[in-house]
Amino acid sequence: MELVIVLILAIAFVVLSTSVFKIHPFLALLGAAFITALLSGLPLDSIAKTISGGFGGILGYIGLVIMLGTIIGVILERSGAAITMADAIIRLLGDRFPHLTMSLIGYLVSIPVFCDSGYVILNSLKRSLTKRMNISAVGMSVALATGLYATHTFVPPTPGPIAAAGNLGLTNNLGLVIGVGLFVAAVTALAGLAWASFAAKRYECGEDDEVTQSYQDLKERYGTLPSTAQAFSPILVPIILICFGSVANYPDAPFGEGILKSILAFLGSPLVALTIGLFIAFPLVKTNEQHPSKGEALTAQVTDAIKTAAPILLITGAGGAFGAVLKATGVGPQLGETLSTLGIGLFMPFIVAAALKTAQGSSTVALVTTSALLAPMLGDLGLASEMGRVLTVMAIGAGAMTVSHANDSFFWVVTQFSKMSVSTAYRAQTAATFVQGITGIITVYILSLFLL
């Protein structure tokens, strides 16, 4: 019981330090690792080794994958590939279902691009379509935001879900995480879409009265846009390879035990698949006056990607250090035995992630911290199987979107770019993420009835 109290104190330290005292999550998680190690009585000569081993161990599995995915996202963002993706969806769905069109655009774009960046990129498109179709800007804003948010929290290679999968030992089976994640994200995106349609009839924002930039002007800012195949292939090819690699590694060996399995397993490893995706993305790199050569432009974009990924890598590593300390203390069996009597199963990761998300604002921090916390306890919670781990990632993802409010940067991106008042944003955007999170955990629970 003492170890459980230590764990509660450590979680409280992370929540309070990040949400109240605004300490960077990297320092908060590292501090929690030391606090837990000292209070739980780990030998002093093993504490530093445990923490550094946990930090390096998780980054050794997933660090390069996060970095490669971030570089691909930056290249797609700067090349105008997101606009090309949006064009393709508009051609497919036309003007008949504006909210669905906006949600689907967000759903696809946020797989390689952070939801904050995706909203900024697509905001002008959303505003132009809103004017062209003469519909509610609030509904279109929420549809775009919830579509982006769905894949951001559930589908690799977005860094949060990748880090969570790595913490839970799923690095070599990301294909399964992607497949289940795409399904759960689709259900939560539909829930967000339903709320967007509800909000469209009840709320207004400053954008409703504005004359906005035309869609053509938006496209001209990017110059020559990539083709549809060029825009989608840097992310679709790695996802397809990862899925084939996961299937090749199934115990029943659907591709046999020969050279075909070896090739598919190699190409389908996340590191190799995303490296291939990066090479496919290279031709999309655009030069400009500041960076007149392809090499200079690529270097600048890689540098920007490193700046974006560095905090995520540090948080992921610190989460791994925290998880290693928890594993060393043996708190998992104690807490697992206590929780198993309550019968909450997959609801535990959801509740922990939702508490962290609501308290400190970052979905990525909630995903990384909760997955690191739960990794040593999966066996005691009855979730140690491959599918149990996958559904745990999904439950954490559902919690990590519940809810987006004033301490979340994405909330302010949506609010400011759509010119919603804060009160309207709480009723429209924050409520939408609550609906998405609850829908997400219900979906995960229903899946567990059939898959576990």
C-alpha beads as a LAMMPS data file, in Angstrom:
LAMMPS data file: protein, C-alpha beads

452 atoms
451 bonds

1 atom types
1 bond types

-500.0 500.0 xlo xhi
-500.0 500.0 ylo yhi
-500.0 500.0 zlo zhi

Masses

1 110.0

Atoms # bond

1 1 1 0.000 0.000 0.000
2 1 1 2.931 2.362 0.705
3 1 1 4.107 2.049 -2.890
4 1 1 0.643 2.964 -4.143
5 1 1 0.743 6.104 -1.972
6 1 1 4.168 6.942 -3.411
7 1 1 2.758 6.514 -6.922
8 1 1 -0.195 8.813 -6.140
9 1 1 2.221 11.432 -4.790
10 1 1 4.366 11.156 -7.922
11 1 1 1.350 11.602 -10.225
12 1 1 0.162 14.556 -8.136
13 1 1 3.641 16.074 -8.472
14 1 1 3.520 15.764 -12.277
15 1 1 0.023 17.231 -12.514
16 1 1 0.641 20.146 -10.135
17 1 1 4.090 21.025 -11.437
18 1 1 2.951 21.127 -15.085
19 1 1 -0.488 22.674 -14.637
20 1 1 -0.082 25.023 -11.640
21 1 1 3.623 25.885 -11.603
22 1 1 4.062 25.635 -15.401
23 1 1 7.201 23.498 -15.149
24 1 1 8.216 21.802 -18.403
25 1 1 6.882 18.209 -18.535
26 1 1 10.423 16.869 -19.127
27 1 1 11.582 18.234 -15.768
28 1 1 8.352 17.218 -14.061
29 1 1 8.635 13.607 -15.229
30 1 1 12.332 13.432 -14.386
31 1 1 11.588 14.851 -10.942
32 1 1 8.805 12.326 -10.469
33 1 1 11.218 9.523 -11.338
34 1 1 13.681 10.658 -8.652
35 1 1 10.936 11.261 -6.069
36 1 1 9.440 7.821 -6.676
37 1 1 12.834 6.134 -6.533
38 1 1 13.812 7.831 -3.253
39 1 1 10.465 7.439 -1.479
40 1 1 10.058 3.805 -2.508
41 1 1 13.450 2.875 -1.058
42 1 1 15.365 1.903 -4.188
43 1 1 19.098 1.477 -3.416
44 1 1 20.854 4.807 -3.912
45 1 1 23.546 3.300 -6.118
46 1 1 20.915 1.979 -8.580
47 1 1 18.718 5.077 -8.961
48 1 1 20.809 6.947 -11.539
49 1 1 21.395 3.768 -13.526
50 1 1 17.680 2.915 -13.552
51 1 1 16.644 6.397 -14.655
52 1 1 19.284 6.752 -17.386
53 1 1 18.594 3.210 -18.582
54 1 1 14.868 3.896 -18.861
55 1 1 15.501 7.185 -20.647
56 1 1 17.854 5.692 -23.218
57 1 1 15.916 2.464 -23.572
58 1 1 12.685 4.006 -24.797
59 1 1 14.450 6.456 -27.135
60 1 1 16.476 3.595 -28.557
61 1 1 13.205 1.966 -29.589
62 1 1 11.197 4.937 -30.739
63 1 1 13.327 8.099 -30.925
64 1 1 14.362 7.807 -34.569
65 1 1 10.815 6.893 -35.585
66 1 1 9.443 10.046 -33.936
67 1 1 12.139 12.140 -35.620
68 1 1 11.517 10.694 -39.090
69 1 1 7.760 11.138 -38.779
70 1 1 8.221 14.759 -37.727
71 1 1 10.526 15.527 -40.680
72 1 1 8.007 14.029 -43.115
73 1 1 5.257 16.139 -41.530
74 1 1 7.259 19.361 -41.883
75 1 1 8.065 18.639 -45.544
76 1 1 4.398 17.929 -46.314
77 1 1 3.354 21.067 -44.429
78 1 1 5.778 23.381 -46.271
79 1 1 5.139 21.908 -49.712
80 1 1 1.380 22.490 -49.728
81 1 1 0.656 18.758 -49.672
82 1 1 -2.103 19.359 -47.132
83 1 1 -3.863 21.603 -49.663
84 1 1 -3.542 18.886 -52.299
85 1 1 -5.055 16.351 -49.896
86 1 1 -7.922 18.742 -49.208
87 1 1 -8.465 19.266 -52.944
88 1 1 -8.665 15.510 -53.509
89 1 1 -11.313 15.111 -50.809
90 1 1 -13.330 18.071 -52.084
91 1 1 -13.311 16.528 -55.569
92 1 1 -14.477 13.246 -54.061
93 1 1 -17.285 14.588 -51.866
94 1 1 -18.152 17.860 -53.582
95 1 1 -20.152 20.584 -51.826
96 1 1 -23.029 18.441 -50.615
97 1 1 -21.599 17.506 -47.221
98 1 1 -19.469 20.468 -46.067
99 1 1 -19.013 19.365 -42.448
100 1 1 -18.133 15.807 -43.492
101 1 1 -15.699 17.143 -46.082
102 1 1 -13.974 19.332 -43.491
103 1 1 -13.808 16.508 -40.938
104 1 1 -12.349 14.050 -43.444
105 1 1 -9.733 16.574 -44.549
106 1 1 -8.676 17.012 -40.924
107 1 1 -8.729 13.249 -40.307
108 1 1 -6.239 12.593 -43.122
109 1 1 -3.998 15.628 -42.756
110 1 1 -3.367 15.088 -39.034
111 1 1 -1.799 11.666 -39.562
112 1 1 1.505 13.208 -40.694
113 1 1 0.988 16.829 -39.516
114 1 1 0.455 18.029 -35.924
115 1 1 -3.146 19.063 -35.310
116 1 1 -2.126 22.629 -34.379
117 1 1 -0.167 23.065 -37.619
118 1 1 -2.883 21.314 -39.600
119 1 1 -5.510 23.757 -38.371
120 1 1 -3.344 26.765 -39.216
121 1 1 -2.627 25.406 -42.716
122 1 1 -6.244 24.523 -43.446
123 1 1 -7.905 27.517 -41.800
124 1 1 -7.975 29.620 -44.978
125 1 1 -9.430 26.699 -46.911
126 1 1 -12.084 26.245 -44.230
127 1 1 -12.985 29.930 -44.279
128 1 1 -13.236 30.040 -48.064
129 1 1 -15.465 26.963 -48.142
130 1 1 -17.595 28.417 -45.349
131 1 1 -18.230 31.563 -47.390
132 1 1 -18.712 29.678 -50.649
133 1 1 -21.312 27.372 -49.093
134 1 1 -22.859 30.073 -46.880
135 1 1 -22.901 27.918 -43.740
136 1 1 -21.955 28.311 -40.075
137 1 1 -18.284 29.015 -39.426
138 1 1 -18.586 27.430 -35.968
139 1 1 -19.760 24.127 -37.432
140 1 1 -16.958 24.082 -40.015
141 1 1 -14.352 25.040 -37.400
142 1 1 -15.396 22.286 -35.008
143 1 1 -15.627 19.728 -37.834
144 1 1 -12.053 20.524 -38.914
145 1 1 -10.713 20.628 -35.350
146 1 1 -12.294 17.312 -34.299
147 1 1 -11.196 15.579 -37.506
148 1 1 -7.625 16.702 -36.872
149 1 1 -7.832 15.768 -33.196
150 1 1 -9.027 12.221 -33.845
151 1 1 -5.991 10.927 -35.735
152 1 1 -3.653 13.127 -33.673
153 1 1 -4.363 11.063 -30.554
154 1 1 -4.855 7.576 -32.025
155 1 1 -2.832 7.007 -35.206
156 1 1 0.958 6.640 -35.621
157 1 1 3.204 8.147 -36.922
158 1 1 1.874 11.053 -34.861
159 1 1 4.469 11.253 -32.030
160 1 1 2.055 10.792 -29.092
161 1 1 0.574 7.450 -30.194
162 1 1 4.010 6.265 -31.384
163 1 1 5.564 7.034 -27.990
164 1 1 2.694 5.315 -26.168
165 1 1 3.041 2.241 -28.385
166 1 1 6.788 2.207 -27.729
167 1 1 6.300 2.443 -23.972
168 1 1 3.894 -0.486 -24.095
169 1 1 6.195 -2.708 -26.160
170 1 1 4.441 -2.372 -29.525
171 1 1 7.261 -0.836 -31.582
172 1 1 7.460 -3.895 -33.821
173 1 1 3.707 -4.149 -34.256
174 1 1 2.743 -0.600 -35.147
175 1 1 0.679 -1.913 -38.055
176 1 1 -1.877 -3.286 -35.623
177 1 1 -1.865 0.000 -33.688
178 1 1 -2.401 1.929 -36.936
179 1 1 -5.247 -0.347 -38.066
180 1 1 -7.146 -0.202 -34.782
181 1 1 -6.275 3.481 -34.383
182 1 1 -7.726 4.402 -37.774
183 1 1 -10.992 2.708 -36.819
184 1 1 -11.274 4.281 -33.349
185 1 1 -10.249 7.667 -34.778
186 1 1 -12.954 7.370 -37.447
187 1 1 -15.625 6.731 -34.809
188 1 1 -14.471 9.668 -32.676
189 1 1 -14.249 11.894 -35.769
190 1 1 -17.878 11.028 -36.541
191 1 1 -18.806 11.928 -32.964
192 1 1 -17.046 15.270 -33.414
193 1 1 -18.828 15.724 -36.735
194 1 1 -22.193 15.158 -35.064
195 1 1 -21.347 17.754 -32.420
196 1 1 -20.198 20.173 -35.146
197 1 1 -23.595 19.877 -36.820
198 1 1 -25.258 20.493 -33.448
199 1 1 -23.054 23.524 -32.705
200 1 1 -23.612 24.988 -36.188
201 1 1 -27.278 25.574 -35.393
202 1 1 -26.703 27.213 -32.027
203 1 1 -23.504 29.272 -31.975
204 1 1 -21.882 32.046 -33.966
205 1 1 -18.367 33.464 -34.164
206 1 1 -16.618 36.539 -35.556
207 1 1 -15.675 34.683 -38.704
208 1 1 -19.322 34.603 -39.793
209 1 1 -19.210 38.323 -40.590
210 1 1 -15.827 38.441 -42.346
211 1 1 -14.818 38.541 -45.987
212 1 1 -12.102 35.931 -46.162
213 1 1 -9.238 35.022 -48.427
214 1 1 -10.256 33.083 -51.502
215 1 1 -9.267 29.470 -51.853
216 1 1 -7.387 30.317 -55.056
217 1 1 -5.298 32.925 -53.223
218 1 1 -4.476 30.326 -50.592
219 1 1 -3.244 27.858 -53.219
220 1 1 -1.171 30.505 -54.982
221 1 1 0.772 31.147 -51.783
222 1 1 2.276 27.685 -52.126
223 1 1 3.138 28.006 -55.824
224 1 1 3.087 24.693 -57.692
225 1 1 1.323 22.145 -55.512
226 1 1 2.287 18.459 -55.335
227 1 1 0.144 15.986 -57.232
228 1 1 -2.318 13.852 -55.294
229 1 1 0.017 10.843 -55.471
230 1 1 2.992 12.946 -54.331
231 1 1 1.022 14.388 -51.417
232 1 1 -0.335 11.098 -50.080
233 1 1 2.513 8.671 -50.803
234 1 1 5.060 9.831 -48.153
235 1 1 2.620 8.810 -45.446
236 1 1 0.545 6.074 -47.104
237 1 1 3.535 4.038 -48.297
238 1 1 5.071 3.762 -44.790
239 1 1 1.676 2.893 -43.274
240 1 1 1.129 0.150 -45.868
241 1 1 4.662 -1.216 -45.323
242 1 1 4.235 -1.192 -41.545
243 1 1 0.932 -3.051 -41.855
244 1 1 2.462 -5.697 -44.154
245 1 1 5.388 -6.040 -41.741
246 1 1 3.032 -6.598 -38.831
247 1 1 1.090 -9.239 -40.758
248 1 1 4.349 -10.961 -41.761
249 1 1 5.283 -11.276 -38.075
250 1 1 1.986 -12.917 -37.062
251 1 1 2.543 -16.256 -35.283
252 1 1 0.705 -18.217 -38.008
253 1 1 3.187 -16.818 -40.613
254 1 1 0.741 -15.913 -43.440
255 1 1 3.685 -15.167 -45.762
256 1 1 5.588 -18.295 -44.778
257 1 1 8.989 -18.462 -43.094
258 1 1 11.166 -17.753 -46.139
259 1 1 12.689 -14.768 -47.870
260 1 1 9.327 -13.052 -48.492
261 1 1 8.649 -12.869 -44.756
262 1 1 12.155 -11.536 -44.098
263 1 1 11.814 -8.824 -46.743
264 1 1 8.352 -7.731 -45.594
265 1 1 9.414 -7.755 -41.940
266 1 1 12.458 -5.617 -42.804
267 1 1 10.560 -3.117 -44.964
268 1 1 7.721 -3.041 -42.452
269 1 1 9.822 -2.121 -39.438
270 1 1 8.797 1.444 -38.512
271 1 1 12.324 2.798 -38.852
272 1 1 12.798 1.429 -42.369
273 1 1 9.243 2.264 -43.498
274 1 1 9.476 5.885 -42.378
275 1 1 12.962 6.214 -43.893
276 1 1 11.436 5.138 -47.213
277 1 1 8.632 7.658 -46.674
278 1 1 11.221 10.371 -46.071
279 1 1 12.999 9.563 -49.351
280 1 1 9.638 9.705 -51.142
281 1 1 9.030 13.134 -49.579
282 1 1 12.400 14.593 -50.658
283 1 1 11.199 15.738 -54.127
284 1 1 8.512 17.849 -52.420
285 1 1 11.089 20.106 -50.751
286 1 1 10.722 23.633 -52.138
287 1 1 13.432 26.235 -52.500
288 1 1 12.985 29.944 -51.757
289 1 1 14.991 33.148 -51.724
290 1 1 16.435 32.374 -48.313
291 1 1 17.301 28.778 -49.245
292 1 1 17.912 28.739 -53.022
293 1 1 19.171 25.144 -53.291
294 1 1 17.319 21.918 -52.508
295 1 1 20.003 20.932 -50.023
296 1 1 19.718 24.193 -48.094
297 1 1 15.917 24.040 -48.103
298 1 1 15.950 20.441 -46.884
299 1 1 18.463 21.273 -44.147
300 1 1 16.296 24.177 -42.976
301 1 1 13.203 21.973 -42.822
302 1 1 15.054 19.191 -40.990
303 1 1 16.289 21.803 -38.507
304 1 1 12.723 22.983 -37.939
305 1 1 11.619 19.380 -37.486
306 1 1 14.342 18.809 -34.898
307 1 1 13.136 21.872 -32.982
308 1 1 9.600 20.481 -33.082
309 1 1 10.560 16.936 -32.118
310 1 1 13.139 17.732 -29.427
311 1 1 10.621 18.474 -26.626
312 1 1 8.646 15.351 -27.559
313 1 1 11.800 13.218 -27.476
314 1 1 12.787 14.615 -24.081
315 1 1 9.301 14.063 -22.657
316 1 1 9.232 10.540 -24.113
317 1 1 12.639 9.751 -22.621
318 1 1 11.664 11.156 -19.228
319 1 1 8.476 9.107 -19.384
320 1 1 10.596 6.030 -20.057
321 1 1 12.770 6.891 -17.043
322 1 1 9.671 7.247 -14.858
323 1 1 8.363 3.925 -16.143
324 1 1 11.676 2.195 -15.445
325 1 1 11.613 3.416 -11.848
326 1 1 8.028 2.225 -11.418
327 1 1 9.020 -1.175 -12.775
328 1 1 11.977 -1.356 -10.401
329 1 1 9.850 -0.486 -7.358
330 1 1 7.355 -3.279 -8.004
331 1 1 4.377 -0.959 -7.647
332 1 1 2.683 -2.642 -10.633
333 1 1 1.607 -5.847 -8.880
334 1 1 0.353 -3.916 -5.847
335 1 1 -1.705 -1.448 -7.842
336 1 1 -2.833 -4.080 -10.317
337 1 1 -4.141 -6.276 -7.521
338 1 1 -6.010 -3.316 -6.001
339 1 1 -7.515 -2.212 -9.325
340 1 1 -8.406 -5.704 -10.481
341 1 1 -10.833 -5.954 -7.584
342 1 1 -12.585 -2.845 -8.931
343 1 1 -13.004 -4.372 -12.382
344 1 1 -12.262 -1.146 -14.266
345 1 1 -9.770 -2.681 -16.747
346 1 1 -9.327 -0.402 -19.759
347 1 1 -11.102 2.452 -18.001
348 1 1 -8.076 2.938 -15.744
349 1 1 -5.722 4.170 -18.520
350 1 1 -8.556 6.345 -19.814
351 1 1 -9.160 7.957 -16.421
352 1 1 -5.458 8.576 -15.746
353 1 1 -4.850 10.049 -19.225
354 1 1 -8.005 12.199 -19.013
355 1 1 -6.940 13.549 -15.619
356 1 1 -3.472 14.405 -16.926
357 1 1 -4.819 15.926 -20.137
358 1 1 -7.412 18.052 -18.379
359 1 1 -4.929 19.210 -15.748
360 1 1 -1.918 20.141 -17.883
361 1 1 -3.261 20.497 -21.432
362 1 1 -0.896 18.455 -23.603
363 1 1 -2.256 15.325 -25.265
364 1 1 1.301 14.151 -25.997
365 1 1 2.314 14.453 -22.340
366 1 1 -0.834 12.573 -21.288
367 1 1 -0.111 9.779 -23.797
368 1 1 3.563 9.442 -22.844
369 1 1 3.112 9.713 -19.085
370 1 1 0.134 7.373 -18.821
371 1 1 1.721 4.720 -21.029
372 1 1 4.976 4.862 -19.033
373 1 1 3.006 4.615 -15.810
374 1 1 0.960 1.617 -16.933
375 1 1 3.662 -0.388 -18.731
376 1 1 4.772 -2.289 -15.605
377 1 1 1.154 -3.035 -14.640
378 1 1 -0.284 -4.503 -17.840
379 1 1 0.069 -8.096 -16.706
380 1 1 -1.626 -7.380 -13.393
381 1 1 -4.455 -5.571 -15.202
382 1 1 -4.958 -8.470 -17.615
383 1 1 -3.821 -6.400 -20.601
384 1 1 -0.430 -7.966 -21.348
385 1 1 -1.502 -9.625 -24.619
386 1 1 -0.686 -7.951 -27.932
387 1 1 -4.261 -6.811 -28.449
388 1 1 -4.525 -5.812 -24.791
389 1 1 -1.567 -3.460 -25.282
390 1 1 -3.065 -2.047 -28.480
391 1 1 -6.402 -1.356 -26.802
392 1 1 -4.550 0.212 -23.877
393 1 1 -2.946 2.661 -26.327
394 1 1 -6.433 3.420 -27.657
395 1 1 -7.865 3.915 -24.157
396 1 1 -5.006 6.277 -23.328
397 1 1 -5.621 8.130 -26.601
398 1 1 -9.294 8.553 -25.704
399 1 1 -8.291 9.994 -22.345
400 1 1 -5.688 12.249 -23.978
401 1 1 -8.415 14.059 -25.922
402 1 1 -10.668 14.558 -22.859
403 1 1 -10.869 17.552 -22.737
404 1 1 -9.241 20.399 -24.677
405 1 1 -9.705 23.696 -22.838
406 1 1 -7.810 26.863 -21.872
407 1 1 -4.528 25.134 -20.934
408 1 1 -4.278 23.426 -24.344
409 1 1 -2.546 25.267 -27.199
410 1 1 -4.870 23.596 -29.710
411 1 1 -7.868 25.180 -27.960
412 1 1 -6.393 28.629 -28.536
413 1 1 -5.429 27.860 -32.141
414 1 1 -9.039 26.910 -32.890
415 1 1 -10.444 29.812 -30.887
416 1 1 -8.236 32.533 -32.325
417 1 1 -8.246 31.420 -35.955
418 1 1 -12.022 30.978 -36.021
419 1 1 -12.580 34.158 -33.952
420 1 1 -14.765 32.360 -31.404
421 1 1 -15.324 33.949 -28.030
422 1 1 -13.933 31.859 -25.181
423 1 1 -17.430 31.068 -23.901
424 1 1 -18.509 29.881 -27.354
425 1 1 -15.317 27.831 -27.687
426 1 1 -16.061 26.050 -24.410
427 1 1 -19.564 25.172 -25.573
428 1 1 -18.508 24.196 -29.098
429 1 1 -14.877 22.990 -29.119
430 1 1 -14.311 21.843 -25.520
431 1 1 -17.655 20.045 -25.428
432 1 1 -16.793 18.387 -28.746
433 1 1 -13.566 16.940 -27.343
434 1 1 -15.477 15.659 -24.311
435 1 1 -17.935 13.901 -26.633
436 1 1 -15.021 12.500 -28.646
437 1 1 -13.219 11.182 -25.571
438 1 1 -16.289 9.460 -24.144
439 1 1 -17.123 8.012 -27.563
440 1 1 -13.540 6.820 -27.860
441 1 1 -13.458 4.882 -24.593
442 1 1 -16.888 3.355 -25.256
443 1 1 -15.648 2.220 -28.669
444 1 1 -12.492 0.738 -27.127
445 1 1 -14.525 -1.062 -24.473
446 1 1 -16.849 -2.574 -27.095
447 1 1 -13.822 -3.710 -29.136
448 1 1 -12.370 -5.345 -26.012
449 1 1 -15.497 -7.496 -25.639
450 1 1 -14.713 -9.090 -29.024
451 1 1 -10.910 -8.906 -29.188
452 1 1 -9.763 -9.779 -25.659

Bonds

1 1 1 2
2 1 2 3
3 1 3 4
4 1 4 5
5 1 5 6
6 1 6 7
7 1 7 8
8 1 8 9
9 1 9 10
10 1 10 11
11 1 11 12
12 1 12 13
13 1 13 14
14 1 14 15
15 1 15 16
16 1 16 17
17 1 17 18
18 1 18 19
19 1 19 20
20 1 20 21
21 1 21 22
22 1 22 23
23 1 23 24
24 1 24 25
25 1 25 26
26 1 26 27
27 1 27 28
28 1 28 29
29 1 29 30
30 1 30 31
31 1 31 32
32 1 32 33
33 1 33 34
34 1 34 35
35 1 35 36
36 1 36 37
37 1 37 38
38 1 38 39
39 1 39 40
40 1 40 41
41 1 41 42
42 1 42 43
43 1 43 44
44 1 44 45
45 1 45 46
46 1 46 47
47 1 47 48
48 1 48 49
49 1 49 50
50 1 50 51
51 1 51 52
52 1 52 53
53 1 53 54
54 1 54 55
55 1 55 56
56 1 56 57
57 1 57 58
58 1 58 59
59 1 59 60
60 1 60 61
61 1 61 62
62 1 62 63
63 1 63 64
64 1 64 65
65 1 65 66
66 1 66 67
67 1 67 68
68 1 68 69
69 1 69 70
70 1 70 71
71 1 71 72
72 1 72 73
73 1 73 74
74 1 74 75
75 1 75 76
76 1 76 77
77 1 77 78
78 1 78 79
79 1 79 80
80 1 80 81
81 1 81 82
82 1 82 83
83 1 83 84
84 1 84 85
85 1 85 86
86 1 86 87
87 1 87 88
88 1 88 89
89 1 89 90
90 1 90 91
91 1 91 92
92 1 92 93
93 1 93 94
94 1 94 95
95 1 95 96
96 1 96 97
97 1 97 98
98 1 98 99
99 1 99 100
100 1 100 101
101 1 101 102
102 1 102 103
103 1 103 104
104 1 104 105
105 1 105 106
106 1 106 107
107 1 107 108
108 1 108 109
109 1 109 110
110 1 110 111
111 1 111 112
112 1 112 113
113 1 113 114
114 1 114 115
115 1 115 116
116 1 116 117
117 1 117 118
118 1 118 119
119 1 119 120
120 1 120 121
121 1 121 122
122 1 122 123
123 1 123 124
124 1 124 125
125 1 125 126
126 1 126 127
127 1 127 128
128 1 128 129
129 1 129 130
130 1 130 131
131 1 131 132
132 1 132 133
133 1 133 134
134 1 134 135
135 1 135 136
136 1 136 137
137 1 137 138
138 1 138 139
139 1 139 140
140 1 140 141
141 1 141 142
142 1 142 143
143 1 143 144
144 1 144 145
145 1 145 146
146 1 146 147
147 1 147 148
148 1 148 149
149 1 149 150
150 1 150 151
151 1 151 152
152 1 152 153
153 1 153 154
154 1 154 155
155 1 155 156
156 1 156 157
157 1 157 158
158 1 158 159
159 1 159 160
160 1 160 161
161 1 161 162
162 1 162 163
163 1 163 164
164 1 164 165
165 1 165 166
166 1 166 167
167 1 167 168
168 1 168 169
169 1 169 170
170 1 170 171
171 1 171 172
172 1 172 173
173 1 173 174
174 1 174 175
175 1 175 176
176 1 176 177
177 1 177 178
178 1 178 179
179 1 179 180
180 1 180 181
181 1 181 182
182 1 182 183
183 1 183 184
184 1 184 185
185 1 185 186
186 1 186 187
187 1 187 188
188 1 188 189
189 1 189 190
190 1 190 191
191 1 191 192
192 1 192 193
193 1 193 194
194 1 194 195
195 1 195 196
196 1 196 197
197 1 197 198
198 1 198 199
199 1 199 200
200 1 200 201
201 1 201 202
202 1 202 203
203 1 203 204
204 1 204 205
205 1 205 206
206 1 206 207
207 1 207 208
208 1 208 209
209 1 209 210
210 1 210 211
211 1 211 212
212 1 212 213
213 1 213 214
214 1 214 215
215 1 215 216
216 1 216 217
217 1 217 218
218 1 218 219
219 1 219 220
220 1 220 221
221 1 221 222
222 1 222 223
223 1 223 224
224 1 224 225
225 1 225 226
226 1 226 227
227 1 227 228
228 1 228 229
229 1 229 230
230 1 230 231
231 1 231 232
232 1 232 233
233 1 233 234
234 1 234 235
235 1 235 236
236 1 236 237
237 1 237 238
238 1 238 239
239 1 239 240
240 1 240 241
241 1 241 242
242 1 242 243
243 1 243 244
244 1 244 245
245 1 245 246
246 1 246 247
247 1 247 248
248 1 248 249
249 1 249 250
250 1 250 251
251 1 251 252
252 1 252 253
253 1 253 254
254 1 254 255
255 1 255 256
256 1 256 257
257 1 257 258
258 1 258 259
259 1 259 260
260 1 260 261
261 1 261 262
262 1 262 263
263 1 263 264
264 1 264 265
265 1 265 266
266 1 266 267
267 1 267 268
268 1 268 269
269 1 269 270
270 1 270 271
271 1 271 272
272 1 272 273
273 1 273 274
274 1 274 275
275 1 275 276
276 1 276 277
277 1 277 278
278 1 278 279
279 1 279 280
280 1 280 281
281 1 281 282
282 1 282 283
283 1 283 284
284 1 284 285
285 1 285 286
286 1 286 287
287 1 287 288
288 1 288 289
289 1 289 290
290 1 290 291
291 1 291 292
292 1 292 293
293 1 293 294
294 1 294 295
295 1 295 296
296 1 296 297
297 1 297 298
298 1 298 299
299 1 299 300
300 1 300 301
301 1 301 302
302 1 302 303
303 1 303 304
304 1 304 305
305 1 305 306
306 1 306 307
307 1 307 308
308 1 308 309
309 1 309 310
310 1 310 311
311 1 311 312
312 1 312 313
313 1 313 314
314 1 314 315
315 1 315 316
316 1 316 317
317 1 317 318
318 1 318 319
319 1 319 320
320 1 320 321
321 1 321 322
322 1 322 323
323 1 323 324
324 1 324 325
325 1 325 326
326 1 326 327
327 1 327 328
328 1 328 329
329 1 329 330
330 1 330 331
331 1 331 332
332 1 332 333
333 1 333 334
334 1 334 335
335 1 335 336
336 1 336 337
337 1 337 338
338 1 338 339
339 1 339 340
340 1 340 341
341 1 341 342
342 1 342 343
343 1 343 344
344 1 344 345
345 1 345 346
346 1 346 347
347 1 347 348
348 1 348 349
349 1 349 350
350 1 350 351
351 1 351 352
352 1 352 353
353 1 353 354
354 1 354 355
355 1 355 356
356 1 356 357
357 1 357 358
358 1 358 359
359 1 359 360
360 1 360 361
361 1 361 362
362 1 362 363
363 1 363 364
364 1 364 365
365 1 365 366
366 1 366 367
367 1 367 368
368 1 368 369
369 1 369 370
370 1 370 371
371 1 371 372
372 1 372 373
373 1 373 374
374 1 374 375
375 1 375 376
376 1 376 377
377 1 377 378
378 1 378 379
379 1 379 380
380 1 380 381
381 1 381 382
382 1 382 383
383 1 383 384
384 1 384 385
385 1 385 386
386 1 386 387
387 1 387 388
388 1 388 389
389 1 389 390
390 1 390 391
391 1 391 392
392 1 392 393
393 1 393 394
394 1 394 395
395 1 395 396
396 1 396 397
397 1 397 398
398 1 398 399
399 1 399 400
400 1 400 401
401 1 401 402
402 1 402 403
403 1 403 404
404 1 404 405
405 1 405 406
406 1 406 407
407 1 407 408
408 1 408 409
409 1 409 410
410 1 410 411
411 1 411 412
412 1 412 413
413 1 413 414
414 1 414 415
415 1 415 416
416 1 416 417
417 1 417 418
418 1 418 419
419 1 419 420
420 1 420 421
421 1 421 422
422 1 422 423
423 1 423 424
424 1 424 425
425 1 425 426
426 1 426 427
427 1 427 428
428 1 428 429
429 1 429 430
430 1 430 431
431 1 431 432
432 1 432 433
433 1 433 434
434 1 434 435
435 1 435 436
436 1 436 437
437 1 437 438
438 1 438 439
439 1 439 440
440 1 440 441
441 1 441 442
442 1 442 443
443 1 443 444
444 1 444 445
445 1 445 446
446 1 446 447
447 1 447 448
448 1 448 449
449 1 449 450
450 1 450 451
451 1 451 452
